[in-house]
Amino acid sequence: MKAFPIAHAALLAATTLAIPALSHARTVTISTTLKHYGGGGAYVAVYLTGPHGAYDRTLWIAGRRSRYYRHLTEWRRLSERSTGSLDGVTGASVGEGRTLKVTADLADALFDAGYEIHVDAAVEDMHSSPFEIQVPLTRAGSGKPHAGRQFVQTFTYQVR
């Protein structure tokens, strides 16, 4: 039987201690309140992009009928290029004047590292709004409201 070198034991111990620190996550609550835009329910995609603008993951899709996801143009374009499967959760569409709340656990390493939260929106019989919201994911941005371009009244994310 070979002796287990001390260097290997030290590396194993260091890795065992480091992995929990790397995987620590923060709970983030994302609130998106829609304007009174005079139309039907909105389909909304909430997703993350990485430091270089590449799609990272879907956090939520509001709207159950996948045939309408094509109207969430920027989210669809980015997510179709992804080699992984979609990992978001879906729910009913969001009505005008209503608030969509999404809760996600995001790794500490994503904050202040160039990641962005995006919201794309589309309303039946109205135009779609890619890039409705595009906000850097930073600890300092927690709780600060942002206005959308067309359908979103206010957008905030809260880090706990």
LUMDREN-950801 format. One record per residue (C-alpha): residue number from 1; residue in one letter; x, y, z. Coordinates in Angstrom, 2 decimals, decimal comma, always signed. Each point is the difference from the previous one (the first is absolute). Layout:
BEGIN
@lumza:NUM torpa:a xx:X yy:Y zz:Z
...
***
This chain:
BEGIN
@lumza:1 torpa:m xx:+0,00 yy:+0,00 zz:+0,00
@lumza:2 torpa:k xx:+1,31 yy:+3,47 zz:-0,93
@lumza:3 torpa:a xx:+0,45 yy:+2,62 zz:+2,66
@lumza:4 torpa:f xx:-2,38 yy:+2,97 zz:-0,27
@lumza:5 torpa:p xx:+2,34 yy:+2,98 zz:-0,44
@lumza:6 torpa:i xx:-0,41 yy:+2,87 zz:+2,44
@lumza:7 torpa:a xx:-0,38 yy:+2,44 zz:-2,91
@lumza:8 torpa:h xx:-3,04 yy:-1,95 zz:-1,27
@lumza:9 torpa:a xx:-1,54 yy:-0,02 zz:+3,46
@lumza:10 torpa:a xx:+0,52 yy:+3,75 zz:+0,35
@lumza:11 torpa:l xx:-1,53 yy:+0,62 zz:-3,44
@lumza:12 torpa:l xx:-3,00 yy:-2,18 zz:+0,85
@lumza:13 torpa:a xx:-0,54 yy:+1,84 zz:+3,30
@lumza:14 torpa:a xx:+0,30 yy:+3,43 zz:-1,65
@lumza:15 torpa:t xx:-2,45 yy:-0,97 zz:-2,75
@lumza:16 torpa:t xx:-2,48 yy:-1,39 zz:+2,51
@lumza:17 torpa:l xx:+0,07 yy:+3,27 zz:+1,93
@lumza:18 torpa:a xx:-0,13 yy:+2,23 zz:-3,10
@lumza:19 torpa:i xx:-2,94 yy:-1,60 zz:-1,82
@lumza:20 torpa:p xx:-2,69 yy:+1,14 zz:+2,49
@lumza:21 torpa:a xx:+1,30 yy:+3,58 zz:-0,21
@lumza:22 torpa:l xx:-0,16 yy:-0,07 zz:-3,80
@lumza:23 torpa:s xx:-3,51 yy:-1,37 zz:-0,05
@lumza:24 torpa:h xx:-1,52 yy:+2,50 zz:+2,47
@lumza:25 torpa:a xx:-3,15 yy:+1,53 zz:-1,46
@lumza:26 torpa:r xx:-2,10 yy:+3,07 zz:+0,68
@lumza:27 torpa:t xx:-3,77 yy:+0,07 zz:-0,26
@lumza:28 torpa:v xx:-1,07 yy:+2,66 zz:-2,49
@lumza:29 torpa:t xx:-3,61 yy:+1,18 zz:-0,33
@lumza:30 torpa:i xx:-0,75 yy:+1,67 zz:-3,31
@lumza:31 torpa:s xx:-3,11 yy:+2,19 zz:-0,27
@lumza:32 torpa:t xx:-1,30 yy:+1,18 zz:-3,36
@lumza:33 torpa:t xx:-3,11 yy:+2,21 zz:+0,01
@lumza:34 torpa:l xx:-1,68 yy:+0,52 zz:-3,35
@lumza:35 torpa:k xx:-1,49 yy:+3,28 zz:-1,21
@lumza:36 torpa:h xx:-3,66 yy:+0,44 zz:-0,89
@lumza:37 torpa:y xx:+0,60 yy:-0,41 zz:-3,73
@lumza:38 torpa:g xx:-3,55 yy:-0,79 zz:-1,15
@lumza:39 torpa:g xx:+0,56 yy:-3,54 zz:-1,24
@lumza:40 torpa:g xx:-0,20 yy:-3,66 zz:+0,89
@lumza:41 torpa:g xx:+2,29 yy:-2,06 zz:+2,18
@lumza:42 torpa:a xx:+3,75 yy:+0,38 zz:-0,40
@lumza:43 torpa:y xx:+2,54 yy:-2,72 zz:-0,60
@lumza:44 torpa:v xx:+3,13 yy:+0,83 zz:+1,97
@lumza:45 torpa:a xx:+3,45 yy:-1,65 zz:-0,02
@lumza:46 torpa:v xx:+2,37 yy:+0,65 zz:+2,91
@lumza:47 torpa:y xx:+3,52 yy:-1,26 zz:-0,70
@lumza:48 torpa:l xx:+3,71 yy:+0,53 zz:+0,65
@lumza:49 torpa:t xx:+2,85 yy:+0,70 zz:-2,37
@lumza:50 torpa:g xx:+3,67 yy:-0,39 zz:+0,84
@lumza:51 torpa:p xx:+2,85 yy:+2,51 zz:-0,10
@lumza:52 torpa:h xx:+0,31 yy:-0,13 zz:-3,78
@lumza:53 torpa:g xx:-3,74 yy:+0,13 zz:-0,71
@lumza:54 torpa:a xx:-0,44 yy:-3,74 zz:-0,51
@lumza:55 torpa:y xx:-3,19 yy:-1,63 zz:+1,29
@lumza:56 torpa:d xx:+0,52 yy:-1,56 zz:+3,43
@lumza:57 torpa:r xx:-3,41 yy:-1,22 zz:+1,19
@lumza:58 torpa:t xx:-3,72 yy:+0,64 zz:+0,05
@lumza:59 torpa:l xx:-1,46 yy:+0,85 zz:+3,39
@lumza:60 torpa:w xx:-3,68 yy:+0,21 zz:-0,95
@lumza:61 torpa:i xx:-2,37 yy:+0,06 zz:-2,96
@lumza:62 torpa:a xx:-3,43 yy:+1,52 zz:+0,63
@lumza:63 torpa:g xx:-2,38 yy:-1,54 zz:-2,51
@lumza:64 torpa:r xx:-0,81 yy:-3,68 zz:-0,32
@lumza:65 torpa:r xx:-0,46 yy:-0,37 zz:-3,76
@lumza:66 torpa:s xx:+3,43 yy:-0,62 zz:-1,47
@lumza:67 torpa:r xx:-1,17 yy:+0,87 zz:-3,51
@lumza:68 torpa:y xx:+0,00 yy:+3,67 zz:+1,08
@lumza:69 torpa:y xx:+3,58 yy:-0,10 zz:+1,31
@lumza:70 torpa:r xx:+1,17 yy:+0,94 zz:-3,50
@lumza:71 torpa:h xx:-1,20 yy:+3,54 zz:+0,75
@lumza:72 torpa:l xx:+2,58 yy:+0,26 zz:+2,81
@lumza:73 torpa:t xx:+2,52 yy:+0,58 zz:-2,76
@lumza:74 torpa:e xx:+3,26 yy:+0,79 zz:+1,78
@lumza:75 torpa:w xx:-0,47 yy:-2,67 zz:+2,68
@lumza:76 torpa:r xx:-0,85 yy:-2,53 zz:-2,72
@lumza:77 torpa:r xx:+2,99 yy:+0,96 zz:-2,15
@lumza:78 torpa:l xx:+2,42 yy:-0,30 zz:+2,91
@lumza:79 torpa:s xx:-1,47 yy:-3,14 zz:+1,57
@lumza:80 torpa:e xx:-0,12 yy:-1,86 zz:-3,33
@lumza:81 torpa:r xx:+3,76 yy:+0,48 zz:-0,33
@lumza:82 torpa:s xx:+0,54 yy:-1,56 zz:+3,41
@lumza:83 torpa:t xx:+1,23 yy:-3,58 zz:+0,03
@lumza:84 torpa:g xx:-1,83 yy:-0,77 zz:+3,25
@lumza:85 torpa:s xx:-3,68 yy:-0,55 zz:+0,49
@lumza:86 torpa:l xx:-2,34 yy:+2,70 zz:+1,23
@lumza:87 torpa:d xx:-0,02 yy:+0,01 zz:+3,76
@lumza:88 torpa:g xx:-2,58 yy:+2,64 zz:+0,89
@lumza:89 torpa:v xx:-3,39 yy:-0,38 zz:+1,55
@lumza:90 torpa:t xx:-3,21 yy:+0,97 zz:-1,75
@lumza:91 torpa:g xx:-3,23 yy:+1,46 zz:+1,24
@lumza:92 torpa:a xx:-3,06 yy:+1,85 zz:-1,24
@lumza:93 torpa:s xx:+0,34 yy:+3,17 zz:-2,03
@lumza:94 torpa:v xx:-0,02 yy:+3,31 zz:+1,87
@lumza:95 torpa:g xx:-2,85 yy:+2,50 zz:-0,31
@lumza:96 torpa:e xx:+0,42 yy:+3,72 zz:-0,43
@lumza:97 torpa:g xx:+0,64 yy:+1,85 zz:+3,24
@lumza:98 torpa:r xx:+0,95 yy:-3,28 zz:+1,73
@lumza:99 torpa:t xx:+3,29 yy:-0,96 zz:+1,61
@lumza:100 torpa:l xx:+1,99 yy:-3,12 zz:-0,83
@lumza:101 torpa:k xx:+2,21 yy:-1,15 zz:+2,88
@lumza:102 torpa:v xx:+2,75 yy:-2,52 zz:-0,66
@lumza:103 torpa:t xx:+2,31 yy:-1,47 zz:+2,62
@lumza:104 torpa:a xx:+3,29 yy:-1,65 zz:-0,95
@lumza:105 torpa:d xx:+3,12 yy:-1,17 zz:+1,78
@lumza:106 torpa:l xx:+3,02 yy:+1,50 zz:-1,76
@lumza:107 torpa:a xx:+3,62 yy:-0,82 zz:+0,79
@lumza:108 torpa:d xx:+2,02 yy:+2,73 zz:+1,70
@lumza:109 torpa:a xx:+2,48 yy:-0,21 zz:-2,87
@lumza:110 torpa:l xx:-2,57 yy:+1,49 zz:-2,41
@lumza:111 torpa:f xx:-0,27 yy:+3,32 zz:+1,87
@lumza:112 torpa:d xx:+2,25 yy:+2,85 zz:-1,10
@lumza:113 torpa:a xx:+1,50 yy:-2,31 zz:-2,63
@lumza:114 torpa:g xx:-1,57 yy:+1,41 zz:-3,19
@lumza:115 torpa:y xx:-3,25 yy:-2,00 zz:+0,07
@lumza:116 torpa:e xx:-3,26 yy:+1,73 zz:-0,93
@lumza:117 torpa:i xx:-3,66 yy:-0,65 zz:+0,70
@lumza:118 torpa:h xx:-2,20 yy:+0,40 zz:-3,08
@lumza:119 torpa:v xx:-3,73 yy:+0,25 zz:-0,47
@lumza:120 torpa:d xx:-1,60 yy:-0,39 zz:-3,42
@lumza:121 torpa:a xx:-3,76 yy:+0,54 zz:-0,38
@lumza:122 torpa:a xx:-2,66 yy:-0,53 zz:-2,64
@lumza:123 torpa:v xx:-3,73 yy:+0,74 zz:+0,09
@lumza:124 torpa:e xx:-2,65 yy:-1,63 zz:-2,19
@lumza:125 torpa:d xx:-0,92 yy:+2,20 zz:-2,99
@lumza:126 torpa:m xx:+2,73 yy:+2,49 zz:+0,95
@lumza:127 torpa:h xx:+3,70 yy:+0,26 zz:-0,73
@lumza:128 torpa:s xx:+2,59 yy:-2,04 zz:+1,81
@lumza:129 torpa:s xx:+2,57 yy:+1,78 zz:+2,12
@lumza:130 torpa:p xx:+3,41 yy:-1,67 zz:+0,04
@lumza:131 torpa:f xx:+2,45 yy:+1,64 zz:+2,41
@lumza:132 torpa:e xx:-2,94 yy:+1,28 zz:+2,06
@lumza:133 torpa:i xx:+2,35 yy:-0,10 zz:+2,99
@lumza:134 torpa:q xx:+3,77 yy:-0,53 zz:+0,00
@lumza:135 torpa:v xx:+1,59 yy:+0,55 zz:+3,43
@lumza:136 torpa:p xx:+3,45 yy:-0,94 zz:+1,34
@lumza:137 torpa:l xx:-0,17 yy:-2,58 zz:+2,81
@lumza:138 torpa:t xx:+1,80 yy:+1,80 zz:+2,82
@lumza:139 torpa:r xx:-0,37 yy:+0,06 zz:+3,74
@lumza:140 torpa:a xx:-0,27 yy:+3,80 zz:-0,11
@lumza:141 torpa:g xx:-2,92 yy:-0,21 zz:-2,46
@lumza:142 torpa:s xx:-2,14 yy:-1,96 zz:+2,44
@lumza:143 torpa:g xx:-3,27 yy:+1,80 zz:+0,71
@lumza:144 torpa:k xx:+0,50 yy:+2,74 zz:-2,60
@lumza:145 torpa:p xx:-2,96 yy:+0,47 zz:-2,38
@lumza:146 torpa:h xx:+0,39 yy:+0,08 zz:-3,78
@lumza:147 torpa:a xx:-2,55 yy:+1,07 zz:-2,61
@lumza:148 torpa:g xx:-0,68 yy:-2,19 zz:-3,00
@lumza:149 torpa:r xx:-0,08 yy:+1,08 zz:-3,63
@lumza:150 torpa:q xx:-3,59 yy:-0,85 zz:-0,96
@lumza:151 torpa:f xx:-2,01 yy:-2,32 zz:+2,25
@lumza:152 torpa:v xx:+1,84 yy:+0,02 zz:+3,34
@lumza:153 torpa:q xx:-0,84 yy:+2,75 zz:+2,48
@lumza:154 torpa:t xx:+2,63 yy:-0,95 zz:+2,60
@lumza:155 torpa:f xx:+2,55 yy:-2,74 zz:+0,45
@lumza:156 torpa:t xx:+2,00 yy:-0,76 zz:+3,13
@lumza:157 torpa:y xx:+2,02 yy:-2,86 zz:+1,38
@lumza:158 torpa:q xx:+0,65 yy:-0,54 zz:+3,67
@lumza:159 torpa:v xx:+2,98 yy:-2,05 zz:+1,23
@lumza:160 torpa:r xx:-0,27 yy:-1,80 zz:+3,34
***
